[in-house]
Amino acid sequence: MSARRLSLALFWLCAGAMHFIAPRSYDAIMPRPLKPWARQITYASGVAEIAGGVAVLHPRGRRFARWWLLATLAAVYPANIQMALDAERYARFPAWALWARLPLQFVAAWHVWRGTEA
């Protein structure tokens, strides 16, 4: 298994696990219209990330993993935007860093694309 593929799988497995280890962090950045279902969405996105990480590991799951994880990145992007818009609520992070991380989603998408190549 390539280092890229292994790092991709580990990233998503760890990221997904964090939704269960520290769910309040994810609940807090939920876009306002989704707040009533924050915990359920936090857990669902954690499951989605873990499923994608597992799928990356198997050759027959990689095509699925590619599209699944790209869709997951798109689905969680509004929460990252919400966090940047509400930067004053997250004093431990400088506001510029919250904005600067938004383009990193596209770097993550590139990593997904490359890590799921045959």
BALOBA-1460 file (C-alpha; in Angstrom, 3 decimals):
// residues 118
<rec num="1" residu="m" x="0.000" y="0.000" z="0.000"/>
<rec num="2" residu="s" x="1.328" y="3.426" z="-0.921"/>
<rec num="3" residu="a" x="2.180" y="5.985" z="1.750"/>
<rec num="4" residu="r" x="-0.309" y="8.405" z="0.169"/>
<rec num="5" residu="r" x="-3.123" y="5.878" z="0.383"/>
<rec num="6" residu="l" x="-2.261" y="4.902" z="3.942"/>
<rec num="7" residu="s" x="-2.069" y="8.537" z="5.056"/>
<rec num="8" residu="l" x="-5.417" y="9.210" z="3.396"/>
<rec num="9" residu="a" x="-7.083" y="6.277" z="5.135"/>
<rec num="10" residu="l" x="-5.564" y="7.170" z="8.510"/>
<rec num="11" residu="f" x="-6.586" y="10.804" z="8.162"/>
<rec num="12" residu="w" x="-10.224" y="9.918" z="7.513"/>
<rec num="13" residu="l" x="-10.352" y="7.195" z="10.155"/>
<rec num="14" residu="c" x="-8.949" y="9.561" z="12.785"/>
<rec num="15" residu="a" x="-11.093" y="12.481" z="11.640"/>
<rec num="16" residu="g" x="-14.205" y="10.321" z="11.806"/>
<rec num="17" residu="a" x="-13.313" y="8.971" z="15.244"/>
<rec num="18" residu="m" x="-12.947" y="12.516" z="16.562"/>
<rec num="19" residu="h" x="-16.654" y="13.074" z="15.896"/>
<rec num="20" residu="f" x="-17.334" y="10.519" z="18.627"/>
<rec num="21" residu="i" x="-14.467" y="11.464" z="20.942"/>
<rec num="22" residu="a" x="-15.187" y="15.220" z="20.978"/>
<rec num="23" residu="p" x="-18.651" y="15.700" z="19.445"/>
<rec num="24" residu="r" x="-19.275" y="19.085" z="21.072"/>
<rec num="25" residu="s" x="-16.530" y="20.618" z="18.926"/>
<rec num="26" residu="y" x="-18.382" y="19.561" z="15.795"/>
<rec num="27" residu="d" x="-21.815" y="20.423" z="17.153"/>
<rec num="28" residu="a" x="-20.557" y="23.960" z="17.839"/>
<rec num="29" residu="i" x="-19.687" y="24.692" z="14.211"/>
<rec num="30" residu="m" x="-22.937" y="23.395" z="12.766"/>
<rec num="31" residu="p" x="-24.635" y="25.921" z="10.445"/>
<rec num="32" residu="r" x="-27.550" y="27.601" z="12.206"/>
<rec num="33" residu="p" x="-30.363" y="25.956" z="10.209"/>
<rec num="34" residu="l" x="-29.000" y="22.524" z="11.164"/>
<rec num="35" residu="k" x="-28.452" y="23.243" z="14.883"/>
<rec num="36" residu="p" x="-31.541" y="21.273" z="16.027"/>
<rec num="37" residu="w" x="-29.935" y="18.114" z="14.647"/>
<rec num="38" residu="a" x="-26.314" y="18.969" z="15.421"/>
<rec num="39" residu="r" x="-25.426" y="15.814" z="17.358"/>
<rec num="40" residu="q" x="-27.082" y="13.492" z="14.857"/>
<rec num="41" residu="i" x="-25.277" y="15.211" z="11.977"/>
<rec num="42" residu="t" x="-21.997" y="15.132" z="13.893"/>
<rec num="43" residu="y" x="-22.307" y="11.384" z="14.354"/>
<rec num="44" residu="a" x="-23.475" y="10.816" z="10.764"/>
<rec num="45" residu="s" x="-20.523" y="12.766" z="9.370"/>
<rec num="46" residu="g" x="-18.201" y="10.774" z="11.642"/>
<rec num="47" residu="v" x="-19.599" y="7.528" z="10.275"/>
<rec num="48" residu="a" x="-19.248" y="8.884" z="6.724"/>
<rec num="49" residu="e" x="-15.595" y="9.758" z="7.298"/>
<rec num="50" residu="i" x="-14.806" y="6.373" z="8.869"/>
<rec num="51" residu="a" x="-16.581" y="4.552" z="6.034"/>
<rec num="52" residu="g" x="-14.558" y="6.505" z="3.488"/>
<rec num="53" residu="g" x="-11.322" y="5.764" z="5.316"/>
<rec num="54" residu="v" x="-12.094" y="2.054" z="5.370"/>
<rec num="55" residu="a" x="-13.072" y="2.057" z="1.688"/>
<rec num="56" residu="v" x="-9.730" y="3.629" z="0.732"/>
<rec num="57" residu="l" x="-7.937" y="0.581" z="2.142"/>
<rec num="58" residu="h" x="-9.469" y="-1.971" z="-0.222"/>
<rec num="59" residu="p" x="-8.707" y="-1.835" z="-3.958"/>
<rec num="60" residu="r" x="-12.345" y="-2.486" z="-4.879"/>
<rec num="61" residu="g" x="-13.517" y="0.272" z="-2.526"/>
<rec num="62" residu="r" x="-11.328" y="3.053" z="-3.853"/>
<rec num="63" residu="r" x="-13.625" y="4.285" z="-6.594"/>
<rec num="64" residu="f" x="-16.472" y="4.455" z="-4.077"/>
<rec num="65" residu="a" x="-14.146" y="6.105" z="-1.526"/>
<rec num="66" residu="r" x="-13.156" y="8.805" z="-4.006"/>
<rec num="67" residu="w" x="-16.693" y="10.006" z="-4.651"/>
<rec num="68" residu="w" x="-17.873" y="9.346" z="-1.098"/>
<rec num="69" residu="l" x="-15.089" y="11.409" z="0.465"/>
<rec num="70" residu="l" x="-15.384" y="14.214" z="-2.090"/>
<rec num="71" residu="a" x="-19.099" y="14.391" z="-1.279"/>
<rec num="72" residu="t" x="-18.271" y="14.348" z="2.435"/>
<rec num="73" residu="l" x="-15.858" y="17.257" z="1.985"/>
<rec num="74" residu="a" x="-18.569" y="19.186" z="0.145"/>
<rec num="75" residu="a" x="-21.131" y="18.374" z="2.838"/>
<rec num="76" residu="v" x="-18.972" y="19.595" z="5.729"/>
<rec num="77" residu="y" x="-17.748" y="22.738" z="3.958"/>
<rec num="78" residu="p" x="-20.696" y="24.847" z="5.188"/>
<rec num="79" residu="a" x="-19.674" y="24.100" z="8.796"/>
<rec num="80" residu="n" x="-16.174" y="25.382" z="8.055"/>
<rec num="81" residu="i" x="-17.639" y="28.526" z="6.499"/>
<rec num="82" residu="q" x="-19.871" y="28.983" z="9.547"/>
<rec num="83" residu="m" x="-16.853" y="28.703" z="11.815"/>
<rec num="84" residu="a" x="-15.027" y="31.411" z="9.840"/>
<rec num="85" residu="l" x="-18.093" y="33.668" z="9.886"/>
<rec num="86" residu="d" x="-18.411" y="33.235" z="13.662"/>
<rec num="87" residu="a" x="-14.676" y="33.616" z="14.350"/>
<rec num="88" residu="e" x="-15.331" y="35.571" z="17.565"/>
<rec num="89" residu="r" x="-16.839" y="32.410" z="19.077"/>
<rec num="90" residu="y" x="-13.550" y="30.551" z="18.608"/>
<rec num="91" residu="a" x="-11.071" y="32.767" z="20.434"/>
<rec num="92" residu="r" x="-8.426" y="30.041" z="20.595"/>
<rec num="93" residu="f" x="-8.039" y="30.304" z="16.805"/>
<rec num="94" residu="p" x="-7.036" y="33.537" z="15.060"/>
<rec num="95" residu="a" x="-9.743" y="34.673" z="12.647"/>
<rec num="96" residu="w" x="-7.282" y="34.691" z="9.737"/>
<rec num="97" residu="a" x="-6.567" y="30.989" z="10.346"/>
<rec num="98" residu="l" x="-10.257" y="30.103" z="10.139"/>
<rec num="99" residu="w" x="-10.472" y="31.860" z="6.784"/>
<rec num="100" residu="a" x="-7.145" y="30.481" z="5.574"/>
<rec num="101" residu="r" x="-8.253" y="26.916" z="6.200"/>
<rec num="102" residu="l" x="-11.189" y="27.177" z="3.788"/>
<rec num="103" residu="p" x="-9.005" y="26.665" z="0.694"/>
<rec num="104" residu="l" x="-7.410" y="23.692" z="2.458"/>
<rec num="105" residu="q" x="-10.611" y="21.769" z="1.734"/>
<rec num="106" residu="f" x="-9.512" y="21.804" z="-1.901"/>
<rec num="107" residu="v" x="-6.084" y="20.466" z="-0.932"/>
<rec num="108" residu="a" x="-7.899" y="17.706" z="0.974"/>
<rec num="109" residu="a" x="-9.990" y="17.000" z="-2.140"/>
<rec num="110" residu="w" x="-6.804" y="16.710" z="-4.209"/>
<rec num="111" residu="h" x="-5.390" y="14.283" z="-1.613"/>
<rec num="112" residu="v" x="-8.585" y="12.215" z="-1.855"/>
<rec num="113" residu="w" x="-8.380" y="12.203" z="-5.638"/>
<rec num="114" residu="r" x="-4.722" y="11.191" z="-5.725"/>
<rec num="115" residu="g" x="-5.019" y="8.717" z="-2.876"/>
<rec num="116" residu="t" x="-7.828" y="6.814" z="-4.545"/>
<rec num="117" residu="e" x="-6.181" y="6.380" z="-7.929"/>
<rec num="118" residu="a" x="-5.855" y="2.783" z="-9.056"/>
